[in-house]
Amino acid sequence: MRQGDRESQQVEVPRFMGRHIPPIDRLLIRVIPPVLILAVIIWVLGNPASASAAISEMRTFVTGKFTWLFILYSVFTVVVCIWLSMSRVGKIRLGGPLAKPQHSKFAWYSMLFACGQGIGLIFWSVAEPIMLREENPVIPSGPNGAQEGAIVWTYFHWGLTAWAMYCAVAVCLAYSHHNLGKTLTFREATVDILPRWSRRGAGVVIELLAIIATVLGLATSFGFAAMQFSSGLTSFTGLNATPMMWLMVILVFAGITSISAIVGINKGMARISGLNSILSIALIAAVLVFGPSLFIISNMSQTFGSFFTNFATMSLWTDSGLAATTLESWKDSWNGWWTVFIWCWVIAFSPFVAGFIARISRGRTIREFVLGVTIIPSLIVMVWVAILGSAAIYYDDQSNRGISDAVAADTSSGLFAMLDSVPVIGTVLLVVATVLVATYYVTSLDSGIYALSEFVSAPHKSGPVFRVVLVLSVATVTTVLLTMGGTAVVDTVQTGTIVGAFPFSFVIILMIINLIRRLLKRDKAIRQLEKDINNPDPSLVFVPDPDGEGAIRKKAPKDGEQG
């Protein structure tokens, strides 16, 4: 074979070094999730009151007994990210020493921010500061009440710690896939640490949890995105948000995501994410310039200082007094409403957010990866909340708590009520924010579909048709939930998904410990394996170990030689 021919037939990297899933296991992974999801939907739609009560009881149990676990888990991920960025392992390059980043830094930041937090931040950047402005723990109340704490707690819930939780999971998947040749799945990133006899069964259970969490998380988020987008349309068109409008919104979102899935991650997702970033910058710049600029800048400075001063205390605050009593309802716990709720949300969304971040980060060093996934998005979050949240508090005072009344009536309308108060360009900003709701959710759905297709089809590559089928499946689940059950049913299923984060948190802890073990055991042989796995030279042939523990390396026969 001539040299030019060999170069044109380079092997796709990373080479597959994972475990081949037995047919029966693959069948279980494909069949059980839709059956269980269908059963959950039938249960919730058939008896919504009973389902809501049962899920509420589970949420109370998790909140009352395991608040300490979620608090310590969040701190653990922050510590792990600090270690990864500051130790010698930070020099390891995802994809081997010769790998190059596939995306520019702007495109990379845009995509990871859009899939990780865009839609949630749009929803809560106004709602949370308004809902917490009367009372919140830890932060001392000032002359204007607890409004400083309201902003600072929003920084905390959507900033550094949340991103560290995503990052810790994403780096586990990224190193496992790009450097060790495993499939981009939780199963392959976790089971190495388990006894050999348990790996097959544990792998199936882990993958089932990841798939179910991803589908239900995407479906319920799809429902809330449709409702918030409808609220945005209502704010500047006067149209009423009806189930028919929700259905039309779902169809449009699904159509755009399907096109992106066909075009591919490098083109579709990158372009939509770039649009997100440009519109987001325009939105916050306009609110800063045309809104209460002096108040926003002053409040930003003050709350930034308060955040850094109180970060450790907020990170470890468990409301320990409740542990001495029996919690009657999660609603009696501030953490149940906020910190535990949001940390569970992050854990439940980790499968597709972390999977997507891992996929787009080939070529970055672990240090660059960690700093890029934690520090940059956290600063963006803090600036975003400082501007929009401060403006909301200002206009709330000016309107005799008009923003508070809007949030109390419909949480998703808080952002639009605030933007409508901005002079001169308020109506334009309503349109921009409504478009952002759509584009941010499309990117979240897009990233979720790519991760889900990996979970279901690995180690085989999923085609665009299969990804479109997954989009339509999630859209169908969303449509059934919204049109037959309404907002209460969507809320119930989302709460159930978040409760499901409790068992999944143990999987993530095992996976992070496995990553630490892998990195500490990384010797000369492993470094050479990482290079070989990412070597596209077709003359280098691997015979993978059936147990997924490595490979036999040999050269392909030269022209004229017998193999």
C-alpha positions as CSV (number, residue, x, y, z in Angstrom):
1,M,0.0,0.0,0.0
2,R,1.4,3.4,-1.0
3,Q,2.0,6.1,1.7
4,G,-0.7,8.4,0.3
5,D,-3.2,5.5,0.4
6,R,-2.4,4.8,4.0
7,E,-2.8,8.4,5.0
8,S,-6.2,8.5,3.3
9,Q,-7.3,5.4,5.3
10,Q,-6.3,6.6,8.8
11,V,-8.0,5.0,11.7
12,E,-10.6,7.0,13.5
13,V,-9.4,7.9,17.0
14,P,-9.7,7.3,19.8
15,R,-9.5,3.6,19.0
16,F,-12.1,1.5,20.8
17,M,-10.6,-0.3,23.8
18,G,-13.8,-0.8,25.8
19,R,-16.0,-3.8,26.5
20,H,-18.2,-5.3,23.9
21,I,-21.7,-5.4,25.4
22,P,-23.4,-8.9,25.2
23,P,-26.5,-8.9,23.0
24,I,-28.8,-9.6,26.0
25,D,-27.4,-6.6,27.9
26,R,-27.8,-4.4,24.9
27,L,-31.4,-5.5,24.6
28,L,-32.1,-4.7,28.2
29,I,-30.5,-1.2,27.8
30,R,-32.7,-0.5,24.8
31,V,-36.0,-2.0,26.1
32,I,-36.2,-1.4,29.8
33,P,-35.9,2.5,29.8
34,P,-38.9,3.1,27.5
35,V,-41.0,0.6,29.4
36,L,-40.2,2.2,32.7
37,I,-40.7,5.7,31.4
38,L,-44.1,4.7,29.9
39,A,-45.0,3.1,33.3
40,V,-44.1,6.3,35.1
41,I,-46.2,8.5,32.7
42,I,-49.2,6.2,33.0
43,W,-48.9,6.2,36.8
44,V,-48.6,10.0,37.0
45,L,-51.4,10.7,34.4
46,G,-53.7,8.0,35.8
47,N,-53.5,9.1,39.4
48,P,-51.8,12.5,39.6
49,A,-52.7,13.2,43.2
50,S,-51.4,9.9,44.5
51,A,-48.2,10.1,42.4
52,S,-47.5,13.7,43.6
53,A,-48.0,12.6,47.2
54,A,-45.7,9.6,46.9
55,I,-43.0,11.6,45.1
56,S,-43.3,14.4,47.7
57,E,-42.8,11.8,50.5
58,M,-39.7,10.5,48.8
59,R,-38.4,14.1,48.5
60,T,-39.1,14.7,52.2
61,F,-37.1,11.5,53.0
62,V,-34.2,12.5,50.9
63,T,-34.2,16.1,52.3
64,G,-34.6,15.1,55.9
65,K,-32.1,12.2,56.0
66,F,-29.5,13.2,53.4
67,T,-29.1,16.9,53.2
68,W,-25.6,16.4,54.6
69,L,-24.7,14.0,51.8
70,F,-25.6,16.5,49.0
71,I,-23.7,19.3,50.8
72,L,-20.6,17.1,51.3
73,Y,-20.9,15.8,47.7
74,S,-20.9,19.3,46.3
75,V,-17.8,20.3,48.4
76,F,-16.1,17.0,47.3
77,T,-16.5,18.0,43.6
78,V,-15.0,21.4,44.2
79,V,-12.0,19.9,46.0
80,V,-11.5,17.4,43.2
81,C,-11.6,20.2,40.6
82,I,-9.0,22.2,42.6
83,W,-6.8,19.1,42.8
84,L,-7.1,18.4,39.0
85,S,-6.3,21.9,38.1
86,M,-3.4,22.4,40.5
87,S,-1.6,19.0,40.5
88,R,0.7,17.5,37.9
89,V,-2.2,15.5,36.4
90,G,-3.5,18.9,35.1
91,K,-0.9,18.6,32.3
92,I,-2.5,15.5,30.8
93,R,-4.1,16.3,27.4
94,L,-7.4,14.8,26.6
95,G,-6.9,12.7,23.5
96,G,-3.2,12.2,23.9
97,P,-0.2,14.6,23.7
98,L,-0.7,15.4,20.0
99,A,-4.5,16.1,20.1
100,K,-5.7,19.5,19.0
101,P,-8.9,21.3,20.2
102,Q,-11.7,20.8,17.7
103,H,-13.4,24.2,18.6
104,S,-12.3,27.7,19.2
105,K,-12.4,28.9,22.8
106,F,-15.5,31.1,22.1
107,A,-17.3,28.2,20.4
108,W,-16.3,25.9,23.2
109,Y,-17.4,28.2,26.0
110,S,-20.7,29.0,24.2
111,M,-21.6,25.3,23.7
112,L,-20.7,24.2,27.3
113,F,-22.6,27.1,28.8
114,A,-25.6,26.7,26.6
115,C,-26.0,23.0,27.3
116,G,-25.1,23.2,31.0
117,Q,-27.1,26.1,32.3
118,G,-28.5,28.5,29.8
119,I,-32.2,27.7,30.2
120,G,-32.1,27.2,33.9
121,L,-30.3,30.5,34.4
122,I,-32.8,32.4,32.3
123,F,-35.6,30.9,34.4
124,W,-34.0,31.6,37.8
125,S,-31.8,34.7,37.3
126,V,-34.8,36.9,38.2
127,A,-37.1,34.4,40.0
128,E,-34.6,33.3,42.7
129,P,-33.4,36.8,43.8
130,I,-37.0,37.9,44.0
131,M,-38.2,34.9,45.9
132,L,-35.3,35.1,48.4
133,R,-35.2,38.8,48.9
134,E,-37.3,38.7,52.1
135,E,-35.4,36.0,54.0
136,N,-32.4,33.8,53.4
137,P,-29.8,32.2,55.7
138,V,-26.0,32.8,56.4
139,I,-25.7,36.3,54.7
140,P,-26.4,39.1,57.3
141,S,-29.3,41.3,56.5
142,G,-28.4,44.9,55.7
143,P,-30.4,48.2,55.8
144,N,-32.4,47.0,52.8
145,G,-33.3,43.6,54.2
146,A,-32.1,40.3,52.8
147,Q,-31.8,41.4,49.2
148,E,-28.0,41.1,49.2
149,G,-28.3,37.5,50.4
150,A,-30.8,36.8,47.6
151,I,-28.3,37.7,44.9
152,V,-25.4,36.0,46.7
153,W,-27.3,32.7,47.1
154,T,-28.2,32.8,43.4
155,Y,-24.5,33.2,42.6
156,F,-23.9,30.2,44.8
157,H,-26.6,27.9,43.4
158,W,-25.8,28.6,39.7
159,G,-22.1,29.4,39.8
160,L,-18.8,27.7,40.9
161,T,-20.2,24.7,42.8
162,A,-22.8,23.7,40.3
163,W,-20.2,23.9,37.5
164,A,-17.7,22.0,39.6
165,M,-20.3,19.2,39.9
166,Y,-20.7,19.1,36.1
167,C,-17.0,19.3,35.6
168,A,-16.1,16.4,37.9
169,V,-18.4,14.2,36.0
170,A,-17.4,15.5,32.6
171,V,-13.7,15.0,33.2
172,C,-14.3,11.4,34.3
173,L,-16.1,10.7,31.0
174,A,-13.6,12.7,28.9
175,Y,-10.5,10.9,30.2
176,S,-12.1,7.5,30.0
177,H,-13.1,8.1,26.4
178,H,-10.4,10.3,24.8
179,N,-7.4,8.7,26.6
180,L,-8.4,5.2,27.4
181,G,-10.5,4.4,24.3
182,K,-13.7,3.6,26.3
183,T,-17.2,4.5,25.1
184,L,-18.5,7.8,26.3
185,T,-20.7,6.2,28.9
186,F,-21.0,6.1,32.7
187,R,-20.7,2.4,32.6
188,E,-17.2,2.4,31.1
189,A,-16.1,5.3,33.3
190,T,-17.2,3.5,36.5
191,V,-17.1,-0.3,36.5
192,D,-13.3,-0.7,36.6
193,I,-13.3,0.0,40.3
194,L,-15.8,-2.7,41.1
195,P,-15.0,-6.4,41.6
196,R,-14.7,-8.2,38.3
197,W,-17.7,-10.5,38.9
198,S,-20.1,-7.5,39.4
199,R,-19.1,-5.4,36.5
200,R,-21.5,-6.7,33.9
201,G,-24.6,-6.4,36.0
202,A,-23.5,-3.1,37.6
203,G,-22.8,-1.7,34.1
204,V,-26.3,-2.4,32.9
205,V,-27.9,-0.8,36.0
206,I,-25.6,2.3,35.7
207,E,-26.5,2.7,32.0
208,L,-30.3,2.3,32.7
209,L,-30.1,5.0,35.4
210,A,-28.3,7.4,33.0
211,I,-30.7,6.8,30.1
212,I,-33.9,7.2,32.3
213,A,-32.5,10.4,34.0
214,T,-31.6,11.9,30.6
215,V,-35.0,11.2,28.9
216,L,-37.2,12.4,31.8
217,G,-34.9,15.4,32.5
218,L,-35.0,16.4,28.8
219,A,-38.8,15.9,28.6
220,T,-39.7,17.9,31.7
221,S,-37.3,20.6,30.8
222,F,-38.8,20.7,27.4
223,G,-42.2,21.2,29.0
224,F,-41.1,24.1,31.1
225,A,-39.2,25.6,28.2
226,A,-42.4,25.5,26.1
227,M,-44.3,27.2,28.9
228,Q,-41.6,29.9,29.4
229,F,-41.4,30.5,25.7
230,S,-45.2,30.9,25.6
231,S,-44.9,33.4,28.5
232,G,-42.4,35.3,26.5
233,L,-44.7,35.4,23.4
234,T,-47.6,36.5,25.6
235,S,-45.5,39.4,27.1
236,F,-45.2,41.2,23.8
237,T,-48.0,39.8,21.6
238,G,-50.9,39.6,24.0
239,L,-51.6,36.0,22.9
240,N,-52.9,33.6,25.5
241,A,-50.6,30.7,26.5
242,T,-52.7,27.6,25.7
243,P,-52.0,23.9,25.3
244,M,-52.2,24.4,21.5
245,M,-49.5,27.1,21.7
246,W,-47.4,24.7,23.9
247,L,-47.8,22.0,21.2
248,M,-46.7,24.3,18.4
249,V,-43.7,25.4,20.4
250,I,-42.7,21.8,21.0
251,L,-43.0,21.0,17.3
252,V,-40.9,24.0,16.4
253,F,-38.2,23.2,19.0
254,A,-38.1,19.6,17.9
255,G,-37.8,20.6,14.3
256,I,-34.9,22.9,14.9
257,T,-33.1,20.3,17.0
258,S,-33.7,17.6,14.4
259,I,-32.1,19.8,11.8
260,S,-29.1,20.4,14.1
261,A,-28.9,16.6,14.7
262,I,-28.7,16.0,11.0
263,V,-26.2,18.8,10.3
264,G,-23.9,17.5,13.1
265,I,-22.5,18.7,16.4
266,N,-19.7,20.8,14.9
267,K,-22.0,22.9,12.7
268,G,-25.5,22.9,14.1
269,M,-24.7,23.1,17.8
270,A,-21.8,25.5,17.4
271,R,-23.8,27.9,15.3
272,I,-26.8,28.0,17.6
273,S,-24.6,28.3,20.7
274,G,-22.7,31.2,19.1
275,L,-26.1,32.9,18.5
276,N,-26.9,32.3,22.1
277,S,-23.7,34.0,23.3
278,I,-24.2,37.1,21.1
279,L,-27.9,37.5,22.1
280,S,-27.0,37.0,25.8
281,I,-24.2,39.7,25.7
282,A,-26.7,42.0,23.9
283,L,-29.3,41.4,26.5
284,I,-27.2,42.0,29.6
285,A,-25.4,45.0,28.0
286,A,-28.8,46.6,27.2
287,V,-30.1,46.1,30.7
288,L,-26.9,47.5,32.2
289,V,-27.0,50.6,29.9
290,F,-30.7,51.4,29.8
291,G,-31.6,50.0,33.3
292,P,-30.5,51.3,36.7
293,S,-26.8,51.3,35.9
294,L,-25.5,52.9,39.1
295,F,-27.5,50.5,41.3
296,I,-26.5,47.5,39.2
297,I,-22.7,48.3,39.4
298,S,-22.9,49.1,43.1
299,N,-24.8,46.0,43.9
300,M,-22.5,43.9,41.7
301,S,-19.4,45.1,43.7
302,Q,-21.0,44.5,47.0
303,T,-22.5,41.1,46.3
304,F,-19.3,39.8,44.7
305,G,-17.4,40.6,47.9
306,S,-20.1,39.0,50.0
307,F,-20.0,35.9,47.9
308,F,-16.3,35.3,48.3
309,T,-16.5,36.2,52.0
310,N,-19.3,33.7,52.7
311,F,-18.6,31.0,50.1
312,A,-17.2,28.4,52.6
313,T,-20.1,28.9,55.1
314,M,-22.7,28.6,52.4
315,S,-21.0,25.5,51.0
316,L,-21.2,23.7,54.3
317,W,-24.5,25.1,55.6
318,T,-26.9,22.1,56.4
319,D,-29.5,23.8,58.7
320,S,-28.4,21.3,61.4
321,G,-31.2,22.2,63.8
322,L,-33.6,20.2,61.6
323,A,-31.6,17.1,62.0
324,A,-32.6,17.0,65.7
325,T,-36.3,16.7,64.7
326,T,-38.4,14.7,62.3
327,L,-39.0,16.6,59.1
328,E,-42.7,16.5,58.3
329,S,-42.3,17.9,54.8
330,W,-39.4,19.0,52.6
331,K,-41.3,22.3,52.4
332,D,-40.3,22.9,56.1
333,S,-36.6,22.9,55.1
334,W,-35.0,25.9,53.4
335,N,-32.4,23.6,51.8
336,G,-35.3,21.4,50.6
337,W,-36.6,24.4,48.6
338,W,-33.2,25.5,47.4
339,T,-29.8,24.0,47.8
340,V,-30.8,20.3,48.0
341,F,-33.3,20.9,45.2
342,I,-30.8,22.5,42.9
343,W,-27.9,20.1,43.7
344,C,-30.3,17.2,42.9
345,W,-31.2,19.0,39.7
346,V,-27.6,19.3,38.7
347,I,-26.9,15.6,39.5
348,A,-30.0,14.5,37.5
349,F,-28.8,16.6,34.5
350,S,-25.2,15.4,34.8
351,P,-25.6,12.5,32.4
352,F,-26.2,14.5,29.3
353,V,-24.5,17.8,30.3
354,A,-21.3,16.1,31.3
355,G,-21.4,13.7,28.4
356,F,-21.7,16.5,25.9
357,I,-19.0,18.7,27.6
358,A,-16.7,15.6,27.5
359,R,-17.4,15.1,23.8
360,I,-16.5,18.6,22.7
361,S,-13.4,19.0,24.8
362,R,-10.9,16.8,23.0
363,G,-7.5,18.4,22.8
364,R,-7.7,20.4,26.0
365,T,-5.5,19.7,28.9
366,I,-7.2,18.6,32.1
367,R,-6.1,21.9,33.7
368,E,-7.5,23.9,30.8
369,F,-10.7,21.8,30.9
370,V,-11.3,22.3,34.6
371,L,-10.6,26.0,34.5
372,G,-12.7,26.4,31.4
373,V,-15.7,24.5,32.7
374,T,-15.7,26.0,36.2
375,I,-14.1,29.5,36.4
376,I,-15.3,31.1,33.1
377,P,-19.0,30.0,33.3
378,S,-19.1,30.9,37.0
379,L,-18.0,34.4,36.2
380,I,-20.5,34.6,33.4
381,V,-23.2,33.5,35.8
382,M,-22.3,36.0,38.4
383,V,-22.3,38.9,36.0
384,W,-25.6,37.7,34.5
385,V,-27.3,37.4,37.9
386,A,-25.8,40.7,39.1
387,I,-27.2,42.6,36.2
388,L,-30.6,40.9,35.7
389,G,-31.2,40.1,39.4
390,S,-30.2,43.6,40.6
391,A,-32.4,45.2,37.9
392,A,-35.3,43.0,39.1
393,I,-34.9,44.1,42.7
394,Y,-34.7,47.7,41.7
395,Y,-37.8,47.6,39.5
396,D,-39.6,45.5,42.2
397,D,-39.1,48.4,44.7
398,Q,-40.1,51.0,42.1
399,S,-43.4,49.1,41.2
400,N,-44.5,48.4,44.8
401,R,-43.4,44.8,44.4
402,G,-44.9,44.3,41.0
403,I,-42.1,41.9,39.9
404,S,-42.7,39.8,43.1
405,D,-46.4,39.6,42.2
406,A,-45.6,38.4,38.7
407,V,-43.2,35.8,40.0
408,A,-45.8,34.6,42.6
409,A,-48.4,34.2,39.8
410,D,-46.0,32.5,37.3
411,T,-42.4,31.9,38.1
412,S,-41.5,31.7,34.4
413,S,-42.8,35.3,33.8
414,G,-40.4,37.0,36.2
415,L,-37.7,37.8,33.6
416,F,-40.3,39.2,31.2
417,A,-41.9,41.3,33.9
418,M,-38.5,42.8,34.7
419,L,-37.5,43.4,31.0
420,D,-40.8,45.1,30.4
421,S,-39.8,47.7,33.0
422,V,-36.6,48.7,31.2
423,P,-37.2,52.1,29.6
424,V,-36.9,52.8,25.8
425,I,-36.0,49.2,24.7
426,G,-38.1,47.0,27.0
427,T,-40.2,45.6,24.2
428,V,-37.2,44.7,22.1
429,L,-35.6,42.9,25.1
430,L,-38.7,40.9,25.5
431,V,-38.3,39.6,22.0
432,V,-34.6,38.9,22.5
433,A,-35.2,37.0,25.8
434,T,-38.0,34.9,24.2
435,V,-35.6,34.0,21.3
436,L,-33.0,33.1,23.9
437,V,-35.3,30.7,25.7
438,A,-35.8,28.9,22.4
439,T,-32.1,28.8,21.4
440,Y,-30.9,27.9,24.9
441,Y,-33.3,25.0,25.1
442,V,-32.6,23.8,21.6
443,T,-28.9,23.6,22.5
444,S,-29.7,21.7,25.7
445,L,-31.9,19.3,23.9
446,D,-29.3,18.9,21.1
447,S,-26.6,18.1,23.6
448,G,-28.9,15.7,25.5
449,I,-29.8,13.8,22.3
450,Y,-26.1,13.4,21.4
451,A,-25.4,12.0,24.9
452,L,-28.5,9.8,24.9
453,S,-27.6,8.3,21.5
454,E,-24.1,7.5,22.9
455,F,-25.6,5.8,26.0
456,V,-28.0,3.7,23.9
457,S,-25.9,2.8,20.9
458,A,-22.3,2.6,22.2
459,P,-19.9,1.3,21.1
460,H,-21.5,1.8,17.7
461,K,-21.8,5.3,16.3
462,S,-25.4,6.6,16.1
463,G,-26.5,8.1,12.7
464,P,-28.5,11.3,12.2
465,V,-31.8,9.3,11.6
466,F,-31.5,7.6,15.0
467,R,-30.8,11.0,16.7
468,V,-33.9,12.5,15.0
469,V,-36.0,9.5,16.3
470,L,-34.7,10.3,19.8
471,V,-35.7,13.9,19.4
472,L,-39.2,12.9,18.3
473,S,-39.4,10.5,21.2
474,V,-38.6,13.1,23.8
475,A,-41.0,15.5,22.1
476,T,-43.7,12.9,22.3
477,V,-43.2,12.3,26.0
478,T,-43.3,16.1,26.6
479,T,-46.5,16.5,24.6
480,V,-48.2,13.7,26.5
481,L,-47.2,15.2,29.8
482,L,-48.3,18.8,28.9
483,T,-51.5,18.2,27.0
484,M,-52.9,15.4,29.1
485,G,-51.6,16.5,32.5
486,G,-50.7,20.1,32.4
487,T,-48.1,21.9,34.5
488,A,-48.8,20.0,37.7
489,V,-47.9,16.7,36.0
490,V,-44.8,18.1,34.4
491,D,-43.8,19.4,37.8
492,T,-44.4,16.0,39.5
493,V,-42.3,14.1,36.9
494,Q,-39.5,16.7,37.2
495,T,-39.6,16.3,41.0
496,G,-39.4,12.6,40.6
497,T,-36.5,12.9,38.3
498,I,-34.7,15.0,40.9
499,V,-35.4,12.5,43.6
500,G,-33.8,10.0,41.3
501,A,-30.6,11.9,41.6
502,F,-30.2,10.4,45.1
503,P,-29.2,6.9,43.9
504,F,-27.3,8.3,40.9
505,S,-25.1,10.4,43.2
506,F,-23.5,7.2,44.5
507,V,-22.7,6.2,40.9
508,I,-21.0,9.6,40.4
509,I,-19.0,9.3,43.6
510,L,-17.7,5.8,42.5
511,M,-16.8,7.2,39.0
512,I,-14.9,10.2,40.5
513,I,-12.9,7.8,42.8
514,N,-12.2,5.6,39.8
515,L,-10.8,8.6,37.9
516,I,-8.5,9.5,40.8
517,R,-7.4,5.8,40.9
518,R,-6.7,5.8,37.2
519,L,-4.7,9.1,37.3
520,L,-2.6,8.0,40.3
521,K,-1.9,4.7,38.6
522,R,-0.9,6.3,35.3
523,D,2.6,5.1,34.6
524,K,4.8,4.9,31.5
525,A,2.8,2.0,30.0
526,I,-0.5,3.9,30.4
527,R,1.0,7.0,28.8
528,Q,2.2,4.9,25.9
529,L,-1.3,3.3,25.6
530,E,-2.9,6.8,25.5
531,K,-0.6,7.7,22.6
532,D,-1.3,4.5,20.7
533,I,-5.0,4.8,21.2
534,N,-4.9,8.2,19.6
535,N,-2.5,7.2,16.8
536,P,-4.4,7.2,13.5
537,D,-1.7,5.3,11.7
538,P,-3.4,2.2,10.1
539,S,-0.3,0.2,10.3
540,L,-0.7,0.1,14.1
541,V,-3.1,-2.7,14.9
542,F,-4.7,-3.3,18.3
543,V,-6.4,-6.5,19.6
544,P,-8.5,-5.3,22.5
545,D,-8.6,-7.3,25.7
546,P,-12.0,-8.9,26.0
547,D,-12.3,-7.5,29.6
548,G,-11.5,-4.0,28.4
549,E,-8.3,-3.8,30.4
550,G,-6.0,-2.8,27.6
551,A,-4.8,-4.3,24.3
552,I,-2.2,-6.2,22.5
553,R,-0.2,-3.9,20.1
554,K,1.3,-5.1,16.9
555,K,2.2,-3.8,13.5
556,A,0.1,-4.6,10.4
557,P,1.9,-6.7,7.8
558,K,3.7,-4.6,5.1
559,D,2.9,-5.0,1.4
560,G,3.9,-8.4,0.2
561,E,4.1,-9.9,3.7
562,Q,1.7,-12.5,5.1
563,G,-0.2,-11.6,8.3
